[in-house]
Amino acid sequence: MIPVFEPIIGKEEMDAVMDALQKGEISGSFGSYIPNFENEFAKYIGCKYAVAVSNGTTALHLAVAACDIKQGEEILVSASTNIASALAIIHNNAVPIPVDSEPETWNLNLDLIESLITSKTRAIIPVHLFGHPVQMEKLMVIAEKYKLIVIEDCAESHGASVNGKMTGNFGHLNCFSFYANKIITTGEGGMVTTNDELTADKLRLLRNLAFTKPRFFHEEAGFNFRMTGYQAAMGLAQVRKIENIISDKRRVAHLYNKYLANKPGIKTPFEAVWARNVYWMYGIVVDPELGITRNELVRKLSDQGIETRTFFCPMNLQPCVQRVKGFRQIDCPIAENIWENGLYLPSSTNLTEDQIAFVCDAITY
Ligand SMILES: Cc1ncc(COP(=O)(O)O)c(C=O)c1O
């Protein structure tokens, strides 16, 4: 069986977690591992502040909450994404407005944004899907023009960059996930990055039940979105290896590219000239020339012990999104096409060339 993803946990992570446990860093309130992980992560991304949280979903929830969005205001979001990106909007009483995908990168189509902006639009959540960055320089110009807040969803894009600048350093607030299958992991975990000190203070306040002085008197309605010390210890060990992990991800992607090159009916992932794609997952989209449908391909691969996953169901088709008061039904033909015809292949960093060749043979014969 070749799993779609297998986490690789080394001795460094185990030693760090043991050390945190021995020091009693078991909660999210004390100790040095959390600030150390936050500082090293911020330094890696190149931004000023990082605030560790319990997962990527709470990172997004906290980021939107910190923006004081009012009930019924609209937030544009990539149509093709994990439901967590839209849930952060819904649970903050705002309205998600899906933006269809680009055919090449599968990220939100920047040319559609201006036509979707209304007087109610307050923010944009661009998602760097499967590790390919959104062209953030272009997106920030549009956001600036309409005075919109930008919250990057970097759950799948740790280390991806646009003209050398990393995702997580363009938006006003930026959210990462450290779930087990992410580029780096703490099992469950997340981070919000920002370059604004007041925003960082607000994130820290809201993350921790909005405790102020006197203790147990609460001006703001906060959350308990804290990460534990031993998760931060694991994250610290992981962030020190991140460039090696990314070069393994890129090695796997380049091998798939080699074996799938010029195969009719298969569209392989894109890497724009201005981008570093970190290939979180190696996604392909099939078309009729392949001779079998996506679902038939999934079954064929599964019969040979190869695990795959389909692409995300787009936000415009999600019942829980459609039920939001004020939701506007927007067609997203590209996002719908990749949801119906896209799948991602095994993408663990320890895949061998033989395994990758075996997967590609199974696809094409
Ligand atoms: C694009 C995207 N956003 C948000 C999340 C949510 O992160 P988490 O699973 O850590 O809550 C994920 C993945 O899980 C994701 O892929």
PDBQT file of the ligand as one rigid body, heavy atoms in Angstrom, charges set to zero:
ROOT
HETATM    1  C1  LIG A 401      -6.346  25.296   2.747  1.00  0.00    +0.000 C 
HETATM    2  C2  LIG A 401      -6.570  24.837   4.155  1.00  0.00    +0.000 A 
HETATM    3  N1  LIG A 401      -7.016  25.716   5.068  1.00  0.00    +0.000 NA
HETATM    4  C3  LIG A 401      -7.219  25.355   6.349  1.00  0.00    +0.000 A 
HETATM    5  C4  LIG A 401      -6.979  24.072   6.786  1.00  0.00    +0.000 A 
HETATM    6  C5  LIG A 401      -7.301  23.724   8.198  1.00  0.00    +0.000 C 
HETATM    7  O1  LIG A 401      -6.196  23.343   8.942  1.00  0.00    +0.000 OA
HETATM    8  P1  LIG A 401      -6.347  22.349  10.191  1.00  0.00    +0.000 P 
HETATM    9  O2  LIG A 401      -6.627  20.988   9.655  1.00  0.00    +0.000 OA
HETATM   10  O3  LIG A 401      -5.032  22.435  10.894  1.00  0.00    +0.000 OA
HETATM   11  O4  LIG A 401      -7.452  22.857  11.043  1.00  0.00    +0.000 OA
HETATM   12  C6  LIG A 401      -6.482  23.138   5.864  1.00  0.00    +0.000 A 
HETATM   13  C7  LIG A 401      -6.149  21.753   6.188  1.00  0.00    +0.000 C 
HETATM   14  O5  LIG A 401      -6.330  20.969   6.912  1.00  0.00    +0.000 OA
HETATM   15  C8  LIG A 401      -6.283  23.515   4.525  1.00  0.00    +0.000 A 
HETATM   16  O6  LIG A 401      -5.828  22.639   3.617  1.00  0.00    +0.000 OA
ENDROOT
TORSDOF 0
